[in-house]
């Protein structure tokens, strides 16, 4: 499965129109030209910010590191930072618990992501729980897709991200009330995870749709 590079930020108030033009005309095309292929843009509706998240796919971690340490990337990022605030960047490597191909473009979807750190000394027990309990339980719920599990190798605020995808917001609400989901998430939090939190996000055509701008 692909390695992901994610960026998050908030738009600097008063820079909305400049931001929109820059993202469309310069930022996304130049990121793709460098090899960071855009596969999703999201707005965080529920959970901690920053509110705007962009996701890019590459083949290998070494490829990401080469790009983000290049002068071209640094110059482009500095230009972006003149119109945004609260910038964060992260490199996500697949956990290997799901056998999938490349991470495909995500449009017209909603996400529920779980973020947490793994407690010390239980790596084997945790892997067994994920493979034999957590993933099978989630895969039985018809209206949610288990999209990926990620180790955060650089940046971020957690060690692990679990990613779930929905066709609409109503399905996110259905999951949060689902007894199987509540049971398996409670076990995750009680036995394996520290600093557990989550975000609900909606996809955007671009990365510029906070509610106060619309």
C-alpha positions as CSV (number, residue, x, y, z in Angstrom):
1,X,0.0,0.0,0.0
2,X,1.1,3.6,-0.6
3,X,3.0,5.7,1.8
4,X,1.0,8.9,2.6
5,X,2.2,12.5,3.2
6,X,-0.3,14.7,4.9
7,X,-0.4,18.4,5.5
8,X,-2.9,20.3,7.6
9,X,-3.5,24.0,8.2
10,X,-6.0,26.8,8.7
11,X,-6.5,29.7,6.2
12,X,-5.3,33.1,7.4
13,X,-8.4,35.3,7.7
14,X,-8.4,37.9,4.9
15,X,-6.4,35.6,2.6
16,X,-9.3,33.4,1.4
17,X,-9.3,34.4,-2.3
18,X,-5.6,34.6,-2.6
19,X,-5.4,31.1,-1.0
20,X,-8.0,29.6,-3.4
21,X,-6.2,30.8,-6.5
22,X,-2.8,29.7,-5.2
23,X,-4.0,26.2,-4.3
24,X,-5.6,25.6,-7.7
25,X,-3.2,27.3,-10.0
26,X,0.2,26.6,-8.3
27,X,0.3,24.5,-5.2
28,X,-1.5,21.3,-6.3
29,X,0.1,21.2,-9.8
30,X,3.6,21.8,-8.4
31,X,3.2,19.2,-5.6
32,X,2.1,16.6,-8.2
33,X,5.0,17.6,-10.5
34,X,7.4,16.8,-7.6
35,X,5.9,13.4,-7.2
36,X,3.4,14.0,-4.3
37,X,0.2,12.9,-5.9
38,X,-3.0,14.5,-4.3
39,X,-5.4,11.7,-3.3
40,X,-7.7,13.6,-0.9
41,X,-8.7,16.9,0.7
42,X,-10.7,17.1,3.9
43,X,-12.2,19.5,6.3
44,X,-12.4,18.5,10.0
45,X,-16.0,18.8,11.1
46,X,-15.5,17.3,14.6
47,X,-12.2,16.9,16.4
48,X,-9.0,18.8,16.9
49,X,-7.6,21.1,14.2
50,X,-6.0,22.3,12.1
51,X,-9.2,22.1,10.0
52,X,-7.9,21.6,6.4
53,X,-6.1,18.4,5.6
54,X,-4.5,17.4,2.3
55,X,-3.3,13.9,1.5
56,X,-0.7,12.8,-1.0
57,X,0.4,9.4,-2.1
58,X,4.0,8.2,-2.9
59,X,5.6,4.8,-3.3
60,X,8.3,4.8,-0.6
61,X,9.1,6.8,2.6
62,X,12.6,7.6,1.1
63,X,10.8,9.2,-1.8
64,X,8.8,11.5,0.5
65,X,11.9,12.5,2.4
66,X,13.8,13.3,-0.7
67,X,11.0,15.6,-1.9
68,X,10.2,17.4,1.3
69,X,13.9,18.2,1.8
70,X,14.3,19.6,-1.7
71,X,14.7,23.4,-2.3
72,X,11.7,23.4,-4.7
73,X,9.4,22.0,-2.0
74,X,10.7,24.3,0.7
75,X,10.2,27.4,-1.5
76,X,6.7,26.3,-2.4
77,X,5.9,25.7,1.3
78,X,7.2,29.1,2.3
79,X,4.9,30.7,-0.2
80,X,1.9,28.7,1.2
81,X,2.8,29.8,4.7
82,X,2.2,33.4,3.8
83,X,-1.5,32.7,3.5
84,X,-2.1,30.0,6.1
85,X,-1.5,29.4,9.8
86,X,-1.1,26.3,12.1
87,X,0.8,24.3,9.6
88,X,1.6,20.6,10.3
89,X,3.1,17.8,8.1
90,X,3.2,14.0,8.6
91,X,4.5,10.9,6.9
92,X,2.3,7.8,7.3
93,X,3.4,4.3,6.6
94,X,0.9,1.4,6.2
95,X,0.8,-1.0,9.2
96,X,0.5,-4.0,6.9
97,X,-2.6,-5.4,8.6
98,X,-4.7,-4.7,5.5
99,X,-3.7,-6.1,2.1
100,X,-4.5,-3.3,-0.3
101,X,-3.1,-1.7,-3.4
102,X,-2.3,2.0,-4.0
103,X,-4.3,4.5,-2.0
104,X,-6.8,5.9,-4.5
105,X,-8.3,9.4,-4.8
106,X,-11.0,10.0,-2.2
107,X,-13.9,12.2,-3.3
108,X,-17.4,12.7,-2.0
109,X,-16.8,10.7,1.2
110,X,-16.7,11.2,4.9
111,X,-14.0,9.9,7.2
112,X,-13.8,8.8,10.8
113,X,-10.1,8.6,11.9
114,X,-8.9,7.3,15.2
115,X,-5.6,8.5,16.6
116,X,-3.7,6.9,19.5
117,X,-0.4,5.7,21.0
118,X,0.3,2.0,21.7
119,X,1.0,1.2,25.3
120,X,4.5,-0.2,26.0
121,X,5.2,-3.9,26.0
122,X,2.0,-5.2,24.2
123,X,2.9,-5.0,20.5
124,X,2.3,-8.7,19.9
125,X,-1.0,-8.7,21.8
126,X,-2.1,-5.6,20.0
127,X,-1.3,-7.1,16.5
128,X,-3.4,-10.2,17.4
129,X,-6.3,-8.0,18.5
130,X,-6.2,-5.9,15.3
131,X,-6.0,-8.9,13.0
132,X,-8.4,-11.2,14.7
133,X,-10.9,-8.9,16.4
134,X,-10.8,-5.3,15.4
135,X,-10.6,-5.5,11.6
136,X,-13.1,-8.5,11.3
137,X,-15.6,-6.7,13.5
138,X,-15.4,-3.5,11.4
139,X,-15.5,-5.3,8.1
140,X,-18.9,-6.9,9.1
141,X,-20.5,-3.5,9.3
142,X,-21.8,-2.9,5.8
143,X,-21.9,0.9,5.6
144,X,-18.2,1.5,6.6
145,X,-15.0,0.7,4.7
146,X,-11.8,-0.1,6.7
147,X,-9.6,2.1,4.5
148,X,-6.3,1.8,6.2
149,X,-4.1,1.5,9.3
150,X,-1.1,3.9,9.5
151,X,2.1,4.2,11.6
152,X,3.0,7.9,11.9
153,X,6.7,7.9,11.2
154,X,7.3,11.6,11.1
155,X,5.2,14.4,12.6
156,X,1.6,14.2,13.8
157,X,0.3,13.9,17.3
158,X,-0.1,10.1,17.6
159,X,1.7,6.9,16.7
160,X,-1.1,5.1,15.0
161,X,-4.1,6.2,12.8
162,X,-7.0,3.9,12.0
163,X,-9.0,5.2,8.9
164,X,-12.6,4.4,8.1
165,X,-14.6,5.7,5.1
166,X,-18.3,6.4,4.6
167,X,-20.5,7.5,1.7
168,X,-22.4,10.1,3.8
169,X,-22.5,11.7,7.2
170,X,-25.5,9.7,8.3
171,X,-23.4,6.5,8.2
172,X,-20.8,8.1,10.5
173,X,-23.6,8.7,13.0
174,X,-24.9,5.1,12.6
175,X,-21.4,3.7,13.4
176,X,-21.0,5.8,16.5
177,X,-24.2,4.2,17.9
178,X,-23.4,0.7,16.7
179,X,-22.9,-1.8,19.6
180,X,-20.2,-3.8,17.9
181,X,-18.2,-0.6,17.1
182,X,-18.6,0.7,20.7
183,X,-17.6,-2.6,22.2
184,X,-14.4,-3.1,20.0
185,X,-13.4,0.6,20.5
186,X,-13.8,0.3,24.2
187,X,-11.6,-2.7,24.3
188,X,-9.0,-0.9,22.2
189,X,-9.0,2.0,24.6
190,X,-9.0,-0.1,27.8
191,X,-6.3,-2.6,26.8
192,X,-4.1,-1.1,24.1
193,X,-4.4,2.6,23.4
194,X,-3.2,5.7,25.2
195,X,-4.2,9.3,24.2
196,X,-7.1,8.0,22.1
197,X,-9.0,10.7,20.1
198,X,-10.9,10.9,16.8
199,X,-11.8,13.2,14.0
200,X,-14.9,13.3,11.6
201,X,-13.9,14.8,8.3
202,X,-15.7,15.5,5.0
203,X,-14.0,15.4,1.7
204,X,-13.6,18.6,-0.4
205,X,-13.0,19.0,-4.1
206,X,-10.1,21.2,-3.1
207,X,-8.6,22.0,0.3
208,X,-10.3,25.3,0.9
209,X,-13.9,24.9,2.2
210,X,-14.2,25.9,5.8
211,X,-17.7,26.8,6.7
212,X,-17.0,30.4,7.6
213,X,-15.6,30.9,4.0
214,X,-18.6,29.3,2.3
